[in-house]
Amino acid sequence: MRKKDKGKSPATQANAHRSGAVQWRGIAQISIAVASSENMVQAKTWILKQHFEGFPKDSDFELKLEQLPEPKDGEVLLEAVFLSVDPYMRPLSSVRMQPGDVMIGAQVAKVIQSKNPAFPEGSHVVGRCGWRTHTVSDGTSFTRVLSDWPQAVPLSLALGGIGMPGLTGLYGLEEVLAIKPGETLLVNAAAGAVGSVVGQIAKLKGCKVVASAGSDAKVAYLKELGFDCAFNYKTVSSLEEALKQASPEGYECFFDNVGGHFSSVALSQMKMFGRIAVCGGVSLYNDEEPQTGPYPHLPMIFKELRMEGFLVGRWAHKNEESLKRLLTWLQEGKLKCREHVTVGFENMPAAFMGMLQGENLGKAIVKV
């Protein structure tokens, strides 16, 4: 018996030992809790605070912190490297999101912890993780970056010309328009991520390309890309006359990223049996009231036009092969991809709103 225990009753000594054991268990539990807390990752997220009314505002977004659990078997922990801001986020947020949801969107992320052999630590993936710095996932929401991705090619292009926008342009031309050599293509928003790829691929296929953009700097860029005609739709005195002057004989194909007034005018410039691929309607996304008319029925009927809307996911089974084609064109110098990079996750809303206002030349990207 220890000296300090002498004189104490057996019951008192037993209580003391039990008390000490409880204290040690408590300390052990606290230590375990601290260790678990240290292993947890805190993710920054941008949530939709309220649905947009008209053009988005800073007050529509809120930056929040989220504690992520340890990855379970089959899961990985991702850390965002590049995030994408795209026009589709504006209309899709109103139909697929509720206030409090993390903003939708794609990102290139690095696997920093893995319990899934298909995604080893250090590998990079592309996925629709939304506006967040870290994600725990079971691998169903993303795909590996192409295994033979060249080191000299920025990974951010997996969100642009060698990613969803590039695929959108390729499928719109080949699957929807079925464009042929010698045809004339009209493309609007042509200096953006999709439009710039559309025009370049059309040139590769032996087509004449007429393109519109919203600034003189963008028009100069389109001419650098080798487009046959490019004009600033904001400064021409008449859109109808600009289209006629660029191609007096009309257009077989029209790749529409804008909608609204531009599209209504363009339909009247189409040739008989012309084809229109409806990819976007950026001119309509921020309208508080739905636009009504003018209606395209008469030119559609009398010119026997075909208009088709599409989403890039329809041809997902072709993505790997198609991405390799785009990457090959890039490496051969036949496809050029420009980016507008904003630095800092805290600037996601500003980058998004700037993109909707047309501030970007090329693909709008946020670098974490």
C-alpha positions as CSV (number, residue, x, y, z in Angstrom):
1,M,0.0,0.0,0.0
2,R,1.2,3.5,-0.9
3,K,2.1,5.8,2.1
4,K,-0.5,8.3,1.1
5,D,-3.2,5.6,1.2
6,K,-2.4,4.7,4.8
7,G,-5.2,5.6,7.1
8,K,-7.8,5.6,4.4
9,S,-10.7,3.1,4.6
10,P,-10.8,0.4,1.8
11,A,-14.0,2.0,0.5
12,T,-12.3,5.4,0.3
13,Q,-9.3,3.9,-1.5
14,A,-11.6,2.1,-4.0
15,N,-13.5,5.3,-4.7
16,A,-10.2,7.1,-5.3
17,H,-9.0,4.4,-7.7
18,R,-12.4,4.5,-9.6
19,S,-12.2,8.3,-9.7
20,G,-8.7,8.1,-11.1
21,A,-9.7,5.6,-13.7
22,V,-12.6,7.8,-14.8
23,Q,-10.3,10.8,-15.1
24,W,-7.9,8.8,-17.2
25,R,-10.7,7.5,-19.5
26,G,-11.9,11.1,-19.8
27,I,-8.5,12.3,-20.7
28,A,-8.2,9.5,-23.3
29,Q,-11.6,10.3,-24.8
30,I,-10.6,14.0,-25.0
31,S,-7.3,13.0,-26.7
32,I,-9.2,10.9,-29.2
33,A,-11.6,13.7,-29.9
34,V,-8.8,16.1,-30.4
35,A,-7.0,13.7,-32.8
36,S,-10.2,13.2,-34.7
37,S,-10.8,16.9,-34.9
38,E,-7.2,17.4,-36.2
39,N,-7.8,14.9,-39.0
40,M,-11.0,16.6,-40.1
41,V,-10.7,19.0,-43.0
42,Q,-12.6,22.3,-43.0
43,A,-14.0,23.1,-46.5
44,K,-14.9,26.6,-47.6
45,T,-18.1,26.6,-49.6
46,W,-20.1,29.3,-51.5
47,I,-23.8,28.7,-51.0
48,L,-26.8,30.3,-52.8
49,K,-28.3,32.4,-50.1
50,Q,-31.3,33.3,-52.2
51,H,-32.5,32.8,-55.7
52,F,-31.3,35.4,-58.2
53,E,-33.8,38.1,-59.2
54,G,-32.4,39.6,-62.4
55,F,-28.7,39.9,-62.5
56,P,-26.9,38.2,-59.6
57,K,-25.7,40.3,-56.6
58,D,-23.1,39.8,-53.9
59,S,-25.9,39.4,-51.4
60,D,-27.1,36.3,-53.2
61,F,-24.1,34.4,-52.1
62,E,-22.7,33.4,-48.7
63,L,-19.3,32.0,-47.8
64,K,-19.6,29.1,-45.2
65,L,-17.3,26.6,-43.5
66,E,-18.0,22.9,-43.5
67,Q,-16.3,20.2,-41.4
68,L,-15.7,17.1,-43.6
69,P,-15.5,13.6,-42.2
70,E,-12.6,11.2,-42.7
71,P,-13.0,9.3,-46.1
72,K,-14.5,5.9,-45.7
73,D,-13.5,2.8,-47.6
74,G,-14.1,3.5,-51.3
75,E,-14.0,7.3,-50.8
76,V,-11.5,10.0,-51.5
77,L,-10.7,13.5,-50.2
78,L,-10.3,16.1,-52.9
79,E,-8.8,19.6,-52.9
80,A,-9.9,22.0,-55.5
81,V,-7.2,23.4,-57.8
82,F,-9.2,25.2,-60.5
83,L,-13.0,26.0,-60.5
84,S,-15.1,26.9,-63.5
85,V,-17.8,29.6,-63.8
86,D,-20.1,29.1,-66.7
87,P,-23.3,30.7,-68.1
88,Y,-25.4,27.6,-67.5
89,M,-25.1,28.1,-63.8
90,R,-27.4,31.1,-63.9
91,P,-30.6,29.5,-65.3
92,L,-29.9,26.0,-63.8
93,S,-29.7,27.5,-60.3
94,S,-33.4,28.5,-60.5
95,V,-34.6,25.0,-61.3
96,R,-32.1,22.7,-59.6
97,M,-31.1,24.5,-56.5
98,Q,-32.7,25.7,-53.2
99,P,-31.5,28.5,-51.0
100,G,-28.7,27.1,-48.8
101,D,-27.4,24.7,-51.4
102,V,-23.7,24.9,-52.5
103,M,-23.4,26.6,-55.9
104,I,-23.2,24.2,-58.7
105,G,-20.2,23.8,-61.0
106,A,-17.2,21.8,-62.1
107,Q,-13.6,21.8,-60.8
108,V,-10.2,20.2,-61.3
109,A,-9.2,18.7,-58.0
110,K,-6.3,16.9,-56.6
111,V,-6.8,13.6,-54.6
112,I,-5.1,14.3,-51.2
113,Q,-6.4,11.3,-49.4
114,S,-7.6,8.1,-50.9
115,K,-9.3,4.9,-49.8
116,N,-10.3,4.1,-53.4
117,P,-7.7,2.4,-55.6
118,A,-9.2,3.9,-58.7
119,F,-8.1,7.3,-57.6
120,P,-4.6,7.3,-56.1
121,E,-3.3,10.1,-54.0
122,G,-1.7,12.8,-56.1
123,S,-3.9,12.1,-59.1
124,H,-6.2,14.8,-60.6
125,V,-9.9,14.5,-61.4
126,V,-12.6,16.6,-63.0
127,G,-16.0,16.6,-61.3
128,R,-19.1,18.6,-60.5
129,C,-18.3,19.2,-56.9
130,G,-19.7,22.7,-56.8
131,W,-18.1,25.9,-55.3
132,R,-16.1,24.2,-52.5
133,T,-12.4,23.9,-51.7
134,H,-12.6,20.3,-50.4
135,T,-14.9,17.4,-51.1
136,V,-15.3,13.8,-49.8
137,S,-16.7,11.6,-52.6
138,D,-17.1,7.9,-53.5
139,G,-15.9,8.6,-57.0
140,T,-19.2,8.7,-58.8
141,S,-19.3,12.4,-59.2
142,F,-16.0,12.8,-61.1
143,T,-13.6,11.3,-63.6
144,R,-9.8,11.1,-63.9
145,V,-8.1,13.6,-66.0
146,L,-6.9,11.9,-69.2
147,S,-4.1,9.5,-68.2
148,D,-1.8,10.8,-71.0
149,W,-2.4,14.5,-70.2
150,P,0.9,16.3,-71.2
151,Q,2.7,18.2,-68.5
152,A,3.1,21.2,-70.7
153,V,-0.7,21.6,-71.0
154,P,-2.3,23.5,-68.1
155,L,-4.7,21.3,-66.1
156,S,-7.2,24.2,-66.1
157,L,-7.9,23.4,-69.8
158,A,-9.8,20.3,-68.5
159,L,-12.5,22.9,-67.6
160,G,-12.3,24.6,-71.0
161,G,-11.2,23.7,-74.5
162,I,-10.2,20.2,-73.4
163,G,-13.3,19.8,-71.2
164,M,-17.0,20.4,-71.2
165,P,-16.9,23.6,-73.3
166,G,-14.7,22.0,-76.0
167,L,-17.0,18.9,-76.1
168,T,-20.0,21.1,-76.4
169,G,-18.6,22.9,-79.4
170,L,-17.5,19.6,-81.0
171,Y,-20.8,17.8,-80.5
172,G,-22.8,20.8,-81.6
173,L,-21.0,20.9,-84.9
174,E,-20.7,17.2,-85.6
175,E,-23.8,15.6,-84.0
176,V,-26.4,18.4,-84.2
177,L,-25.4,20.5,-87.2
178,A,-23.6,17.7,-89.1
179,I,-21.5,20.5,-90.7
180,K,-19.9,19.9,-94.0
181,P,-16.8,21.4,-95.8
182,G,-17.6,24.5,-97.8
183,E,-20.6,25.5,-95.7
184,T,-20.9,28.9,-93.9
185,L,-21.3,28.9,-90.1
186,L,-22.5,31.8,-88.0
187,V,-21.5,31.7,-84.3
188,N,-22.3,34.3,-81.6
189,A,-20.5,34.8,-78.3
190,A,-17.6,33.6,-80.4
191,A,-14.8,34.7,-78.0
192,G,-16.2,32.6,-75.1
193,A,-15.1,29.1,-74.1
194,V,-17.6,27.4,-76.4
195,G,-17.8,29.8,-79.3
196,S,-14.0,30.1,-79.8
197,V,-13.8,26.3,-80.1
198,V,-16.8,26.1,-82.4
199,G,-15.2,28.5,-84.9
200,Q,-11.8,26.9,-84.9
201,I,-13.2,23.4,-85.4
202,A,-15.4,24.7,-88.2
203,K,-12.3,26.2,-89.9
204,L,-10.5,22.8,-89.5
205,K,-13.4,21.2,-91.3
206,G,-13.1,23.6,-94.3
207,C,-16.0,26.0,-93.5
208,K,-16.4,29.7,-93.7
209,V,-16.9,31.2,-90.2
210,V,-18.7,34.4,-89.4
211,A,-18.5,35.4,-85.7
212,S,-19.8,38.0,-83.4
213,A,-18.5,39.2,-80.0
214,G,-19.2,42.1,-77.6
215,S,-15.9,44.1,-77.7
216,D,-13.3,45.2,-80.2
217,A,-10.6,43.3,-78.3
218,K,-12.6,40.1,-78.7
219,V,-13.1,40.8,-82.4
220,A,-9.3,41.2,-82.7
221,Y,-8.8,37.9,-81.0
222,L,-11.3,36.2,-83.4
223,K,-9.4,37.5,-86.3
224,E,-6.2,36.1,-84.8
225,L,-7.9,32.7,-84.7
226,G,-8.4,33.0,-88.5
227,F,-12.2,33.4,-88.6
228,D,-13.3,34.8,-92.0
229,C,-15.3,37.6,-90.6
230,A,-15.8,39.0,-87.1
231,F,-17.8,42.0,-85.8
232,N,-18.8,43.7,-82.6
233,Y,-22.5,43.4,-82.4
234,K,-22.7,46.2,-79.9
235,T,-21.3,48.8,-82.3
236,V,-22.8,47.9,-85.7
237,S,-25.5,50.2,-86.9
238,S,-27.7,47.2,-88.0
239,L,-27.2,43.6,-87.0
240,E,-29.2,42.5,-90.1
241,E,-26.9,44.5,-92.4
242,A,-23.8,43.2,-90.7
243,L,-24.9,39.6,-91.2
244,K,-25.8,40.2,-94.8
245,Q,-22.5,41.9,-95.5
246,A,-20.5,39.1,-93.9
247,S,-22.3,36.4,-96.0
248,P,-24.7,37.8,-98.7
249,E,-25.7,34.3,-99.7
250,G,-26.8,33.4,-96.2
251,Y,-25.8,30.7,-93.7
252,E,-26.2,26.9,-93.8
253,C,-25.4,26.6,-90.1
254,F,-25.9,28.7,-87.0
255,F,-24.4,27.9,-83.6
256,D,-26.5,29.9,-81.1
257,N,-25.1,30.8,-77.7
258,V,-27.1,33.9,-77.1
259,G,-30.8,33.7,-78.1
260,G,-33.1,36.7,-78.0
261,H,-32.9,39.5,-80.6
262,F,-29.7,38.2,-82.2
263,S,-31.3,34.8,-82.9
264,S,-34.5,36.3,-84.3
265,V,-32.5,38.4,-86.8
266,A,-30.2,35.5,-87.7
267,L,-33.0,33.2,-88.6
268,S,-34.0,35.4,-91.5
269,Q,-30.5,35.1,-92.8
270,M,-30.5,31.3,-93.0
271,K,-30.4,29.5,-96.3
272,M,-33.1,27.0,-97.3
273,F,-32.9,23.8,-95.1
274,G,-30.5,25.6,-92.7
275,R,-29.6,24.0,-89.4
276,I,-29.5,25.8,-86.0
277,A,-27.9,24.3,-82.9
278,V,-29.3,26.0,-79.8
279,C,-26.6,25.8,-77.2
280,G,-27.3,28.7,-74.9
281,G,-29.4,31.8,-74.3
282,V,-27.1,34.1,-72.3
283,S,-29.0,37.2,-73.4
284,L,-32.1,35.8,-71.6
285,Y,-30.7,34.4,-68.4
286,N,-31.0,37.5,-66.3
287,D,-34.4,38.7,-67.5
288,E,-36.9,39.0,-64.6
289,E,-39.8,38.4,-67.0
290,P,-39.7,35.8,-69.8
291,Q,-39.2,37.3,-73.2
292,T,-42.1,37.0,-75.7
293,G,-41.5,37.1,-79.4
294,P,-40.7,37.8,-82.1
295,Y,-41.7,34.3,-83.1
296,P,-39.6,32.3,-85.6
297,H,-42.5,30.4,-87.2
298,L,-42.5,32.0,-90.6
299,P,-38.8,31.7,-91.5
300,M,-38.8,28.3,-89.9
301,I,-41.6,27.2,-92.1
302,F,-40.8,28.8,-95.4
303,K,-37.1,28.1,-95.3
304,E,-37.7,24.6,-93.9
305,L,-35.2,25.2,-91.1
306,R,-34.2,22.7,-88.5
307,M,-33.6,24.0,-84.9
308,E,-32.4,21.6,-82.2
309,G,-31.5,22.3,-78.6
310,F,-28.9,20.1,-76.9
311,L,-27.0,19.3,-73.8
312,V,-23.4,18.0,-73.9
313,G,-24.2,14.9,-71.7
314,R,-26.1,13.2,-74.5
315,W,-22.8,12.0,-76.0
316,A,-21.0,11.2,-72.8
317,H,-20.1,7.8,-74.1
318,K,-17.8,9.5,-76.7
319,N,-16.1,11.8,-74.2
320,E,-12.7,10.0,-73.8
321,E,-12.2,9.7,-77.6
322,S,-13.4,13.3,-78.2
323,L,-11.1,14.8,-75.5
324,K,-8.2,13.0,-77.1
325,R,-9.1,14.6,-80.5
326,L,-9.3,18.0,-78.9
327,L,-6.0,17.5,-77.1
328,T,-4.3,16.4,-80.3
329,W,-5.5,19.5,-82.2
330,L,-4.2,21.6,-79.3
331,Q,-0.7,20.0,-79.4
332,E,-0.6,20.4,-83.2
333,G,-1.3,24.1,-82.9
334,K,-4.7,23.8,-84.7
335,L,-6.7,24.6,-81.6
336,K,-5.9,27.6,-79.4
337,C,-7.5,28.1,-75.9
338,R,-7.4,31.4,-74.1
339,E,-8.3,31.7,-70.4
340,H,-9.4,34.5,-68.1
341,V,-8.1,33.5,-64.7
342,T,-9.3,35.0,-61.4
343,V,-7.1,34.1,-58.4
344,G,-8.7,33.3,-55.0
345,F,-11.6,31.1,-54.0
346,E,-13.1,34.1,-52.2
347,N,-13.6,35.7,-55.6
348,M,-15.9,33.1,-57.0
349,P,-19.0,35.3,-57.1
350,A,-17.1,38.2,-58.7
351,A,-15.7,35.9,-61.4
352,F,-19.2,34.5,-62.0
353,M,-20.8,37.9,-62.4
354,G,-18.0,39.2,-64.5
355,M,-18.4,36.2,-66.9
356,L,-22.1,36.9,-67.2
357,Q,-21.3,40.5,-68.1
358,G,-18.9,39.4,-70.8
359,E,-15.7,40.5,-69.0
360,N,-13.8,37.3,-69.9
361,L,-12.0,36.7,-73.1
362,G,-11.8,32.9,-73.4
363,K,-12.7,30.5,-70.6
364,A,-13.4,32.0,-67.2
365,I,-11.5,30.1,-64.5
366,V,-10.9,30.6,-60.8
367,K,-7.5,29.4,-59.4
368,V,-7.7,28.5,-55.7
